[in-house]
């Protein structure tokens, strides 16, 4: 047994490793404690319940998949950002098999509502980042957007296509990139 006090990040790293190597179903208080070589009670020092551990693990995996050191203005174009997002999703599917499909099924009742709220917050953060990239893209033709067709509306369409691709496990974004080129850059 590990007598050294661990950290919340070490626990989440062990949880991510379990998702990678054994699948989402392997993540629970006992297996995470065992992977960290600490007592079950030590996990409860950081996560008051299994649900809290699961929610934190989901967030940690999503952050690992979509983390970038780039700021929205660092992308050369909106098109490049979308390519990066699809590449990240493909890598995420390879790194965390079945995560995209199975993690949402692990919450029930109030936990499901909490999980959905956290996911909605994450998705809003992604949409806001996409809007920032789009607004910083100097190649976008000036006449593309107007009062009825806004950058935000375009991002909603693209984000819906991203979610659809994620659910279908389809990471070829050729069609979406073609649509972006024809819409934004003429």
N, C-alpha and C positions, 0 to 999 in steps of 0.2 A: 504494500500500500504506500502510496506517495504521501509522505508526511509534510511536504512543502505545500504551502497554500498556493493554489492555482489562481487563475484569473478568469474573468468572464470570457475574454477573447480566446483563451486556451480551451475553454469548454466549447465555445462555438466552432473553433477550428477542428476539434475532435468530432463534433457533430457533422460538420461539412465533410470530413474524411469518411465518416460512416455512410453518409448519403452517397459519396463517390464509390466506395468499395462494396457496400452491402445493400444499398438502396434506401429509399426513404423510410421504409417499414422498420429498419434497424434502429432508428433514432428513438430512444426512450431514456428515462433517467438512469436505469441500471447499466445499459450498454455504454452510455456516454461516461458515466462514472468509471466503469471498467476501462474504457479507452484512455481516460485521463489518469488512471491508477489512483483514484481518490474514492472516498466513501460516498454512498448515495446521499447522505446528509450534507456533504460538502456542496453537492449540486444545488440543494435547496437554499444554501446561503446566497446563491446568485440568481436562482430562478425559483420562485415560490411554488410553482406547480409544473406538471408535465406540459400543460398548455402553454405556459410562459416560455419554457424551453423550446417547444415546437415553433411558436411564433417567432422567437428570436432566431432560430435556425433558418426558418424560411427567409426572413429578412437578410440574414447573413449570406445565404446562398444567392439570393437575387443581387445583393451588393457585389458579391464576388463575380457574378456573371457580367454585370453591367458597369462595373467600376472602371473609370478612366481618369487619368490625371489631366486630361484635356478639359479646358473650359469650353463652353459653347462657341466662343469666338475663335478657338483654335482649329476648328474643322474648316477645311478649304471650301466646303460647300454643303448644302443640305443633302445632296446626293451622297457625298462621302460619309456623312453621319449615318444615313440609312444603311449604307453598305456595312459600316462598322457595327450597327445594331444587329443586322442579320448574321454577320460573322460571329458576334458575341453570343447570339442565341444558338448558333450551330455548335460553337465551342462549349456552351453551357449544357447542351443536350449530350455531348460526348463526355463531358466531365461529370455531370450529375444525371446519369441515365434515369429516365422516367420521372424525374423531379417535376417537370412542367405539368405532367398529367396527374401525379399522385398526391402532391402536397396539399392541394385544395380539398381533398377528400378526408383529410385527417382531423378536421375540425367539425364539431357538431354543436347545435344550440347556440348559446351565447358566444362560445369560442368561435363559431363560424362567422357570426356577425362581427366580432373583433377582427378576425382574419380578413374578412372582406373589407373592413374599414382600413386596415393597414395596407391592403393591396390597392385600394382606391387612392390612398395617399401616395403610394409609390408610383402608380400610373400617372397621377396628376403631376408629380415631379418630373417624370419622363416627358410628358406632353409639354410642360413648361420649358424644359431643356430643348426639345425639338423646335419649339417656337423661337427660342433665342437663336438657335443655329440658323433657322430660316431667315430671321430678320437681319442677321449679320452676313448672309450670303450675298456678296456683291454681284454675282452673276445673274441673280433673279431679275427678269425684265420688269421695268417700272410699271407697266400697264397690266400686270398679272392680277393684282388684287384690287378690289373695290369694296364698297360698303356691304355688298351682299356676299362676296366671296373673299373672306378675310384670311390672313395667314393662320389664324386659330382654327378656322373651318377646314382649311387644307390639312393642317396637322391632325385634326380629328379623323379625317378620312385615312390618312397614312397610318395613324396609330391603330385604327380598326383593322387595316390590312396586316399590320404587324401582329396584332393579337390573333387574327385568323391564321396566319402562317405558323404562329407558335402552337396553336391548338392542333394544327394539321401536321406539325413537325416537318414543315416544308421551308427550307432556308434558302431557296433560290429566289433572289429578289430581282431578277432580270426584268420582269414585267413591271414591277413597281418602279424601278429605276427609269425604265423607258417612259412611264407615265409622268414621273417627276421631270425628266428632261423636257418632254413635250409641253408640259404645263408651265414650268417655271422659266425655262431657258429658251423657248421657242426653237 
